[in-house]
């Protein structure tokens, strides 16, 4: 089963998880390469690095429940550009291997392979992307925690459709404060309004001698 199909099958439970991780960098925006759901729910940012001959991706960056992410997870480069993956030394032993099994698009660079997993800080692996297209890759030991990445090469790649501009971020968690704080604010406002209503009622209809109605003159 391809990774995209698995995400669809998982349904509501994984949708909730995906929504929480979206705020930390899931790739989904207009004018970006379309990786056809391959990076849904994957932590790590996106970088348009066209115009650069050499680019760098961190291996073992914070994300996916630990230091288990590529940063950026998705990059867009020119044909002939070289990518250097640099190990942070965090998150255990990692590697970089072309992932043909889980992609819905045909990998153009199936020989992408850094070899056996290593955990040495400063270890590097370089690969030059000569052909245009899209390539998904994975850290084999951490496939199960979504340590995936992807590379789009050249200008002739599918582009994501622009989402309608509603004026608000799609993820409520990006409205300026965490989502739970919004509900705290709503509850606080409700409490303040309720206090005013209760005070008005007591002053107007209460039994106190100092209120307008119902008290002894």
N, C-alpha and C positions, 0 to 999 in steps of 0.2 A: 504494500500500500504506500502510495506517495504521501509525503508529509502534508501536502495541501489537502488531500482527501481525508487524512486522519483528523486534521483540524475541523473539517466540516462535520465528520461523523461524531466527534466529541460533543458537539452541541452546546447547550447553555452553560455547562460547567466551565468549559475552556473559554467560552466567550467572556465570562466574568474575569478570568485570569488575564485574557488578552487585553481587556479594557484597562486593567491596572498597570500592565506593562507598557501600554501604548504611551503613557505619559513620560516614560523614561527613554523613549527613542525609537519605537517601532517605525519602520520606514513606510510612510503613507502620505504622499502629498503630490500636488500637481508639478509638472515639469521635472519629473524624476523618472528614471527607468522603471518599467513595469516588470517586477520579478514574479508576478503571477501567484502571489500569496506565499511565496517561499519564506519570506521573513516575517510573516504575521506572528505577533507575540514574541518576537526576538528582541532582546535589548541591544542597544548600540545605535549610533547615529548614522546619518547619511552625509556624504561629502561629494560635491561635484569638483573633481580634481583635474578636469580637462585643462590642457595647456601646460601641464607639468610632466616632465620626462621621468621623474622618480617620485614615488609617493610612499607613505609609511602607514602601516596598520598595526595597532597594538594587539598582542595576543595575551589574554589573561587580564583584561580590563574589568572593572566592576560591572556587574550585571548578571541576569539569569540566576539569581539566588546566591551569588558569590562573585569571585573574580573569574567569571566564566563567560566572558564576552569578547568579541572582536570590536575594536573601536578605531574608526567607524566600521559598523557591520556591513554597510553597503557603500560602494564607491563607484564613481563614473569617471573613466579615464580615456585617454586617446589611444589609438592603436600604436603599438610600439613602446608604450610606457612600461616602466618596471615598478612592480610593487614589492616593497620590503616589509615583511612581517617581523616585528620585533617582540620578543618574549619579555614580559614584565617579571617573570619569576613567581607570579602569584597564581593561585587557583589549581595548583598541581601541574602534572605533565600534559602538554598540549601538542597538537600537530595541525597541519593544514593540508587537507586532502580534497580533491574535486569530488563533488557529491552528485553522482548521476542517478542514484537510486531514488532520491526524494524530490527532484525538481520536475516541474511541468514544462520546462523549456530544455532544449538540447544544449548541454554543455559544450562550449567551443574549445575548451582547454582541459581535456581529460587527463593530461599528464601532470597537472598541478599536484604536487606531492612533496611535503617536507620531510617525509620519512617517519621514523619511530617517534612517539611522543617524548618531549623533553621538558624539564622544568627549570632550566638554567636562565637566570636573568641576563638579558643582553644577547641571548642567542638570536640569530637572524636567518631568514630564508628569503631568497629573491626569486622572482619569476617575471619574465617579460611577456606581455600579452600582445602578440603580433597580429592576431586576427580579431575582427570585430565580432560582437555578440555578447552573450551573457553566460556567466559561469557561477554556479553555486558551489560553496565549499563548506567543510565541517571540520570540527575538532573531533576525531573519532572517539576518544575516551569520554567525551562530554556531549555526545549526540543526544542523549536522553534528557539533557537540561537545556536544549535549544542553543547550543553554541554553534550557530551557523553564520555564514557571511556570504556576500555575493559581490561580483564585479561585473559592471556593464562597460563594454569597450566600444568606442566609436560613436558616431552620431546616428547610425542606422540601427537603433534599438527601439523596441516598443516603449511608448511613454504613457504613464498613468493619466487617466482622464481627470481633468480638474473637477474638484468637488464644488458644489454650490457655496457661495460665500454668504453665510448667514450672519456674519458679524461677531460670532462667538466661536471659540474653539470647540471642536467636536467632542473632546474629552472634558467633562465638567471639572476634572481635577486640574485643568489648566486655566481655570477662570481667575486665578490669582492666589487662591488658598486651597488647601486640600478639601476634598468634597465633604468630609465630615464637619468641617468648620462652617460650611454653608447651613447645614441643618441646625447646628448650635446657634447660629445667628438668627435663623427663623424662629426657633424656640424661644430665644431671648426676647425678640420683638413681640411675639405672642404674649409672653408673660408680662411685658410692660403695658401693652394694651389692656390686658385683663385686669391689671392693677388699677389703671385709670377708671375703667368701667366700674369696678367694685367700689372704689373710693367715691365716685360720683353717686352711686346708688345709696351708700351709707349716709353721705351728707344730705341727700335729698329726702330719703325715706327712713332714716335711722331713728332709734328711740332716744338718742341723746337730747338733753335739754338745749344743747347748742346747735341743733340742726333745724332745718326749716319746717318740716312736717312731721307729725306724729309725736313730737316731744311735748312735755308739759310747759305751759306758758308761765 
